[in-house]
């Protein structure tokens, strides 16, 4: 049961966004549509997930991605999927 609860909590923190800038060390600036913010758009700094590094999936500026927002800091996240 705890695995199901943890999986649902992670799904709630996943947001779709667009990479707007590539930074050093496989980090990216991602623009996310977020209804919780007044402007509706939030910019976060996201790093590439380990499985994406392992499988050498490349992320470029303009790519649509899924970002798992950090539970402690809303300004950071992890890119878990590229479209």
Buried (B, 14 or more C-beta within 10 A) or exposed (E): EEEEEEEEEEEEBBBEBBBEEEEEEBBBBBBBEBEEEEEEEBBBBBBBBEEBEEEEEEBEEEBEBBBBBBEEEBEBBBBBBBE
